[in-house]
Amino acid sequence: MSDAWFSNKLAPGGDTEDGCHPAEAEALKKYLRREIAAEEAARAISQPIVHSNNPGEDLPRLWALLIDALIELPSDKIESLITLAWAIENLPDLDMAGIEESKRPAHGKLWRGLPGFGHLYADIHQSIDWREKALKADATERSRLREYHVRKAEIEARLAVARLASIPIDWGYETVADALESRNAMLDFQVPAAAEWLEIAGSRFMEGATKGEGSWALDRPRDLWEGGKIMTVQRYSFWRDRLEEVQTQSKVTLQAAKKALEFMERELKTT
């Protein structure tokens, strides 16, 4: 985590108009280097927005910095970044009475709910053509794309479990069902991504299974399961059985499936 990463966020590609505010980069750097605690970092990183006369326009700049950090920085920083997001979520919201309505952030709040974070994340990182790109990639690029695909799954699962940024559990249902309920799944990409969700949000999935939770993400037709939109213990068990089947496909799927299966077995024993 070099100074160069933070410098680039100030002026990506040399364009200062697109960069984050220097105070935001400095606060994030100090926090990740453990020079300040999460609460102090949240107050410091929020100051440019607090004092902005157009917070609705400037707020996405801060979200973009945090999203880039989650995706690009070493994975051992993810938990700290989630903690920082919580600290920002809990900042006191400002009185917006003196700001034009058109310049206020979504829902008229700055911090509660991290307004706009989830939508910006989806706009940047939810791609419908990822499979096409993977199929066309050479071995080196395919490995890079796989790492990115799995990293996104980890971040999304952690945000969903933390109930931050309006990241829905439906994204997890979709990821796992697409990986394990379809013969056409790209196993080396989708099984490791599903495994991240199962490890991080498996307890939440089991909670949904015991309640018979419905989800739009489960309702999409897939050729290995016809259970409709309802999450059930039987479906969770099918996922476990399917992981046992696919783990032999490659070293990638073996490693991912093994970790997820260990967690799933513990969950099933407690039901």
C-alpha positions in Angstrom: 0.0 0.0 0.0 2.3 2.7 -1.3 1.9 6.5 -1.4 1.5 6.1 -5.1 -2.0 4.6 -4.8 -3.2 7.5 -2.8 -1.5 10.0 -5.1 -3.2 8.5 -8.1 -6.6 8.8 -6.5 -6.0 12.6 -6.1 -5.4 12.9 -9.8 -6.1 9.7 -11.8 -4.4 9.9 -15.2 -3.1 13.4 -14.2 -6.6 14.9 -14.3 -7.2 16.8 -11.1 -10.8 17.3 -11.9 -11.5 13.6 -11.5 -9.6 13.0 -8.3 -10.8 12.8 -4.7 -10.2 15.6 -2.2 -6.7 15.6 -0.7 -8.2 15.5 2.9 -10.1 12.4 2.0 -7.0 10.6 0.7 -5.0 11.7 3.7 -7.6 10.5 6.2 -7.8 7.1 4.5 -4.1 6.7 4.4 -3.6 7.6 8.1 -6.4 5.2 9.0 -5.1 2.3 7.0 -1.7 2.8 8.5 -3.2 2.7 11.9 -2.3 6.3 12.8 -5.9 7.2 13.6 -8.9 5.2 14.7 -12.0 4.6 12.6 -14.2 7.2 14.3 -11.5 9.9 13.9 -10.9 8.8 10.3 -14.7 9.0 9.6 -14.8 12.6 10.9 -11.7 13.6 8.9 -12.7 11.9 5.6 -16.1 13.5 5.7 -15.1 17.1 6.2 -14.8 18.1 2.5 -18.4 16.9 2.1 -19.7 18.4 5.3 -18.4 21.8 4.1 -19.4 21.5 0.5 -22.1 23.7 -0.9 -23.1 20.9 -3.2 -22.9 17.7 -1.2 -25.1 15.8 -3.6 -22.6 16.2 -6.4 -19.5 15.7 -4.2 -20.6 12.7 -2.2 -20.0 10.2 -5.0 -16.4 11.3 -5.0 -15.9 9.9 -1.5 -17.8 6.7 -2.3 -15.6 6.2 -5.4 -12.5 6.4 -3.2 -13.8 3.9 -0.8 -15.0 1.5 -3.5 -11.6 1.7 -5.2 -9.9 0.9 -1.9 -12.2 -2.1 -1.3 -11.4 -3.5 -4.8 -7.8 -2.5 -5.3 -6.0 -2.5 -2.0 -4.6 -5.7 -0.3 -7.4 -8.0 0.9 -6.3 -7.7 4.5 -7.6 -4.1 4.4 -11.1 -5.1 3.6 -12.2 -5.6 7.2 -10.8 -2.2 8.2 -12.5 -0.5 5.3 -15.8 -2.1 6.3 -15.3 -0.8 9.9 -14.6 2.7 8.4 -17.8 2.5 6.4 -19.7 1.7 9.6 -18.1 4.7 11.3 -19.1 7.0 8.4 -22.7 5.5 8.5 -22.9 6.5 12.1 -21.8 10.1 11.7 -24.4 12.6 12.7 -26.4 13.8 9.7 -26.4 17.5 9.0 -29.2 19.9 8.8 -29.8 20.4 5.1 -32.2 23.4 5.4 -29.6 25.8 4.1 -28.8 23.8 1.0 -30.8 23.9 -2.2 -32.8 20.8 -2.6 -31.2 20.0 -6.0 -27.8 20.0 -4.3 -28.7 17.7 -1.5 -27.7 14.0 -1.6 -30.3 11.2 -2.2 -33.0 11.1 0.4 -31.8 14.3 1.9 -29.2 12.6 4.1 -25.4 12.5 4.0 -24.4 9.4 6.0 -27.3 7.3 7.2 -27.6 4.4 4.8 -24.5 5.6 2.8 -26.8 7.0 0.1 -25.8 6.3 -3.4 -22.9 4.0 -2.4 -24.5 0.8 -3.6 -25.8 2.3 -6.8 -22.3 3.7 -7.7 -20.7 0.3 -6.8 -23.1 -1.5 -9.1 -22.6 1.0 -11.9 -18.8 0.5 -11.8 -18.5 -3.2 -11.0 -21.7 -5.0 -12.0 -20.9 -6.1 -15.6 -23.3 -8.2 -17.7 -20.5 -9.1 -20.1 -17.9 -10.5 -17.7 -18.4 -14.1 -19.1 -17.7 -12.9 -22.6 -14.6 -11.2 -21.5 -13.4 -14.2 -19.7 -13.9 -16.5 -22.6 -11.9 -14.3 -24.9 -9.0 -13.7 -22.4 -5.7 -15.5 -22.5 -4.5 -17.4 -19.5 -2.9 -14.4 -17.7 -5.9 -12.1 -18.3 -8.3 -14.8 -17.3 -6.5 -15.3 -14.0 -6.7 -11.5 -13.4 -10.4 -11.4 -14.3 -11.0 -14.4 -12.0 -9.3 -12.7 -9.1 -11.4 -9.6 -9.6 -14.6 -11.6 -9.9 -13.9 -13.4 -6.6 -12.8 -10.2 -4.9 -16.1 -8.5 -5.8 -18.0 -11.4 -4.3 -16.1 -11.1 -1.0 -16.7 -7.4 -0.8 -20.4 -7.7 -1.7 -20.9 -10.5 0.9 -19.2 -8.5 3.6 -21.2 -5.4 2.9 -24.5 -7.3 2.7 -23.9 -9.2 6.0 -22.9 -5.8 7.6 -26.1 -4.3 6.2 -24.2 -1.5 4.7 -24.8 0.5 1.5 -28.0 -1.3 0.7 -26.2 -4.3 -0.8 -29.0 -6.9 -0.9 -28.6 -10.5 0.2 -30.3 -11.2 -3.2 -26.9 -10.6 -4.8 -25.6 -13.6 -2.9 -28.5 -15.8 -3.7 -27.9 -15.0 -7.4 -24.2 -15.7 -7.2 -24.6 -19.0 -5.6 -27.6 -20.2 -7.6 -25.9 -19.2 -10.9 -22.8 -21.2 -9.9 -24.5 -24.3 -8.5 -27.9 -24.6 -10.2 -26.8 -24.4 -13.8 -24.8 -26.8 -16.0 -23.6 -23.8 -18.0 -21.8 -22.2 -15.0 -18.2 -21.1 -15.6 -17.0 -23.1 -12.6 -13.5 -21.7 -12.2 -15.0 -18.2 -11.8 -18.4 -18.8 -10.3 -17.6 -21.5 -7.7 -14.9 -19.5 -5.9 -17.3 -16.5 -6.0 -20.1 -18.6 -4.6 -17.8 -20.0 -1.9 -17.0 -16.4 -0.7 -20.7 -15.8 -0.2 -21.3 -19.2 1.4 -18.4 -18.6 3.9 -19.4 -15.0 4.8 -23.2 -15.1 4.5 -23.9 -18.8 4.9 -25.6 -18.2 8.2 -27.8 -15.6 6.6 -28.7 -18.0 3.8 -29.6 -20.7 6.4 -31.7 -18.1 8.2 -33.5 -17.5 5.0 -33.9 -21.2 4.3 -35.5 -21.8 7.7 -38.0 -19.0 7.1 -38.8 -19.9 3.5 -37.5 -16.5 2.3 -38.3 -15.5 -1.2 -35.9 -13.7 -3.6 -36.1 -12.5 -7.1 -32.6 -13.8 -7.6 -33.7 -17.4 -7.0 -36.6 -17.2 -9.3 -34.6 -17.2 -12.6 -34.9 -20.5 -14.5 -31.9 -22.8 -14.1 -31.6 -26.3 -15.3 -30.5 -28.1 -12.1 -33.1 -26.8 -9.7 -36.8 -26.0 -10.1 -37.6 -24.7 -6.6 -38.7 -21.3 -7.7 -38.0 -18.1 -5.7 -38.1 -19.7 -2.3 -35.0 -20.5 -0.2 -35.3 -23.7 1.7 -33.1 -26.1 3.7 -33.4 -28.6 0.8 -32.0 -26.0 -1.6 -29.1 -25.3 0.8 -28.4 -29.0 1.0 -28.5 -29.2 -2.8 -25.9 -26.5 -3.0 -23.7 -28.5 -0.6 -24.1 -31.7 -2.7 -23.4 -29.7 -5.9 -20.2 -28.3 -4.4 -19.1 -31.9 -3.7 -19.6 -32.7 -7.3 -17.8 -29.7 -8.9 -14.8 -29.6 -6.6 -13.1 -32.3 -8.7 -13.2 -30.1 -11.8 -10.0 -28.2 -11.1 -7.6 -27.1 -8.4 -9.4 -23.7 -8.3 -12.8 -25.3 -7.7 -11.3 -27.8 -5.2 -9.8 -25.2 -3.0 -12.9 -23.0 -3.1 -15.4 -25.8 -2.6 -13.5 -27.4 0.3 -13.7 -24.2 2.4 -17.3 -23.6 1.7 -18.3 -27.2 2.4 -16.7 -27.1 5.8 -18.8 -24.2 6.7 -22.0 -25.6 5.2 -21.7 -28.8 7.1 -21.5 -27.0 10.4 -24.6 -24.9 9.4 -26.6 -28.0 8.5 -25.7 -29.8 11.7 -27.2 -26.9 13.7 -30.6 -26.9 12.0 
